[in-house]
Amino acid sequence: MGLIYGKNPVMEAINSDKTINKIYIQSKNKELNKIYELAKQKKIVVVEAEKSKLDRMITAENETLKNSQGVVANITDYKYYEVEDILEYAASKNEKPFVLILDKIEDPHNLGAIIRTAECMGVHGIIIQKRNACQVTDTVEKVSAGACSYVRIARVTNITETIKKLKENGMWIYGLDMDSDSTIYNTNFDGAIGIVIGNEGKGISRLVRDNCDVIVSIPMYGKINSLNASVSAAISVYEISKQKKLRKKIVLY
């Protein structure tokens, strides 16, 4: 079992019918009345407690005290999907698959932000590695602002082998890397798409890069010439979503 905390993540967990064992809520906090009433309607056990106790509940030993925002939910561990589930979900919407492939993303804040972007921009699912990469934790849930309750996330043992299988299923795989003359703005993103986001420090690993169909970059004009992984993901996902939306309008008219 795990814990998620914060107003938005807990509310989204309730609305999405995630299995919640118990909700701990700050006593006499009117801002949390909506969560309290909804939890009662869904027959979830609610326990009132002081905020200081809730903050300590989500803070590990020797960690700076976290802010629970007055609500903590005890849930079953995140239920991961299979890659096939993501592809079937896209098919059920009569859409070409649009998938994010994360190559050893380690920072839970990056993972949470990427999941939030994916949910907002219509990505069908995210693929992460089982080892040497961040998993869905309470911090990830919090940063995603509840998006973990809606985004299908699959874990795989080998990213390279997964990419090969996706390509066999007709997907075109783009690797995001700053060392490429092809940019996300002069690339025509069409059909079934998978985009690879690399590790925060090392970028895309060599073997994964070699198995991408195309390497694309985000043009940058400053002196630093690098972006946070979640920011890079957001920019590229938005560009792909924009192209898909414009193409759909052209087909309609």
C-alpha positions in Angstrom: 0.0 0.0 0.0 1.1 3.6 -0.6 0.2 7.1 0.3 -0.9 10.1 -1.8 -1.4 13.5 -0.5 -2.6 17.0 -1.5 -6.1 18.2 -2.5 -5.9 17.6 -6.2 -4.3 14.2 -6.2 -6.7 12.8 -3.6 -9.7 14.3 -5.3 -8.7 12.8 -8.6 -8.0 9.5 -7.0 -11.6 9.5 -5.6 -13.1 10.5 -8.9 -11.3 7.9 -10.9 -12.4 5.1 -8.5 -8.9 4.2 -7.5 -8.9 1.7 -4.6 -8.6 3.9 -1.5 -8.4 2.1 1.8 -8.7 5.2 4.1 -8.5 9.0 3.9 -7.0 11.0 6.7 -8.2 14.6 6.7 -7.4 17.7 8.7 -10.0 18.4 11.4 -12.2 21.5 10.9 -10.8 22.5 7.5 -13.7 23.9 5.5 -11.6 23.9 2.3 -11.6 20.1 2.5 -15.3 19.7 2.8 -15.8 18.6 -0.8 -13.3 15.8 -0.4 -14.9 14.8 2.9 -18.4 14.6 1.4 -17.3 12.8 -1.8 -15.4 10.2 0.2 -18.4 9.6 2.4 -20.6 9.2 -0.7 -18.2 6.5 -2.0 -18.2 4.8 1.4 -14.5 5.4 1.9 -13.3 5.4 5.6 -12.4 9.0 6.7 -10.3 9.7 9.8 -9.9 13.2 11.1 -6.4 14.2 12.4 -4.3 17.3 13.1 -2.4 18.6 10.1 1.0 18.2 11.9 0.3 14.4 12.2 -0.6 14.2 8.4 2.6 16.1 7.5 4.6 13.6 9.5 2.8 10.7 8.0 4.2 11.5 4.5 7.7 12.6 5.6 10.4 10.0 5.8 13.0 10.1 8.5 15.7 12.8 8.1 13.6 14.5 5.4 12.4 18.1 5.4 8.8 18.1 6.7 6.4 17.8 3.7 3.1 19.7 3.4 0.1 17.3 3.1 -2.3 20.2 2.4 -4.4 18.6 5.1 -5.3 15.4 3.4 -3.6 12.0 2.9 -5.1 8.9 1.2 -3.9 5.3 1.9 -4.2 3.5 -1.4 -3.2 0.2 -3.1 0.1 0.5 -4.9 -0.2 2.0 -8.4 -1.4 -0.6 -10.9 0.8 -0.6 -13.9 -0.5 -1.4 -17.4 0.9 -3.5 -20.1 2.2 -1.8 -23.4 -0.7 -3.7 -25.2 -3.2 -1.9 -22.9 -1.9 1.5 -24.1 -2.2 0.5 -27.8 -5.7 -0.9 -27.2 -6.7 2.3 -25.5 -5.7 4.3 -28.5 -7.6 1.9 -30.8 -10.7 2.2 -28.6 -10.6 6.0 -29.3 -10.1 5.4 -33.0 -6.8 7.2 -32.8 -3.2 6.4 -33.8 -1.1 5.6 -30.7 0.8 8.5 -29.2 3.2 7.2 -26.5 6.0 8.7 -24.4 9.0 6.4 -23.8 11.2 7.5 -20.8 14.8 6.3 -20.9 15.9 6.1 -17.2 14.2 9.3 -15.9 15.3 9.3 -12.3 13.8 12.5 -10.7 10.2 12.0 -9.3 9.4 15.6 -10.0 10.3 15.2 -13.6 8.2 12.0 -13.9 5.3 13.6 -12.2 5.4 16.7 -14.4 5.7 14.5 -17.5 2.6 12.5 -16.5 0.7 15.7 -15.9 1.6 17.0 -19.4 0.7 13.6 -21.0 -2.7 13.7 -19.5 -3.4 17.3 -20.5 -2.1 16.8 -24.1 -3.9 13.5 -25.0 -1.0 11.1 -24.8 -2.3 7.5 -24.7 0.4 6.2 -22.3 3.9 6.3 -20.9 6.5 3.6 -20.9 9.1 3.5 -18.1 11.8 1.0 -17.1 11.4 -1.4 -14.1 15.0 -0.8 -13.0 17.4 2.2 -12.7 14.4 4.6 -13.2 11.9 6.4 -11.1 8.7 4.6 -10.4 5.2 6.0 -9.4 5.6 7.1 -5.8 3.7 9.4 -3.5 5.9 12.4 -4.7 5.2 11.5 -8.3 1.4 11.4 -7.6 1.6 14.8 -5.9 3.6 16.5 -8.6 1.3 15.0 -11.3 -1.7 16.8 -9.6 -3.8 13.7 -9.9 -2.9 12.8 -13.5 -1.5 9.4 -12.4 -5.2 8.4 -11.9 -5.8 8.8 -15.6 -2.6 8.1 -17.5 -1.7 4.5 -18.4 1.8 3.8 -17.4 3.6 0.6 -18.4 6.8 -0.8 -17.0 9.2 -2.8 -19.2 12.4 -4.6 -18.6 14.1 -3.5 -21.8 13.3 -0.2 -23.5 15.2 -1.2 -26.7 13.3 -4.4 -27.2 10.0 -2.5 -26.5 10.9 0.0 -29.1 11.5 -2.7 -31.6 8.1 -4.3 -30.9 6.4 -0.9 -31.2 8.1 -0.4 -34.6 6.8 -3.8 -35.7 3.4 -2.6 -34.8 3.7 0.4 -37.2 4.9 3.0 -34.8 7.5 5.6 -35.8 9.9 6.3 -32.9 11.5 9.8 -32.4 14.4 10.3 -30.0 14.6 13.8 -28.4 18.2 15.0 -28.4 19.9 18.3 -28.9 22.5 16.9 -31.3 20.3 16.9 -34.4 19.6 19.2 -37.3 16.0 18.0 -37.5 13.9 20.0 -35.1 10.5 19.3 -33.7 9.2 22.3 -35.7 10.4 21.1 -39.1 9.4 17.5 -38.5 6.0 16.2 -39.8 4.6 14.2 -36.9 2.0 11.9 -38.4 0.5 8.5 -37.7 1.5 6.3 -34.7 4.2 8.1 -32.7 6.5 7.2 -29.9 8.8 9.9 -28.5 11.8 9.0 -26.3 12.8 11.4 -23.5 16.3 10.7 -22.2 17.9 10.7 -18.7 18.3 14.1 -16.9 22.1 14.0 -17.1 23.1 11.5 -19.8 20.2 11.9 -22.3 19.2 9.0 -24.5 21.4 5.9 -24.2 23.4 4.9 -27.3 21.5 1.6 -27.9 18.1 3.3 -27.5 19.2 6.1 -29.8 20.4 3.7 -32.5 16.9 2.1 -32.5 15.0 5.3 -33.0 13.8 6.1 -36.5 14.6 9.8 -36.3 16.4 12.0 -33.8 14.9 15.5 -33.3 15.9 18.5 -31.3 14.3 21.5 -29.7 15.9 24.7 -31.1 17.5 26.8 -28.3 18.8 30.3 -28.5 20.2 31.0 -25.1 23.7 30.4 -23.6 22.8 27.4 -21.4 21.5 25.3 -24.4 19.8 22.7 -22.3 16.4 22.1 -20.8 15.0 20.1 -17.9 13.7 16.7 -19.1 10.0 17.4 -18.1 10.2 20.8 -19.9 11.6 19.2 -23.0 8.9 16.6 -22.9 6.2 19.3 -22.5 7.5 21.3 -25.5 7.7 18.3 -27.8 4.4 16.8 -26.7 2.6 20.2 -27.3 4.1 20.5 -30.8 3.0 17.0 -31.7 -0.5 17.6 -30.3 -0.8 20.9 -32.2 0.2 19.2 -35.4 -2.4 16.4 -34.9 -5.1 19.0 -34.1 -4.4 21.1 -37.1 -4.2 18.0 -39.4 -7.6 16.9 -38.0 -9.1 20.3 -38.8 -7.8 20.2 -42.3 -9.3 16.7 -42.9 -12.7 17.9 -41.5 -12.8 20.9 -43.7 
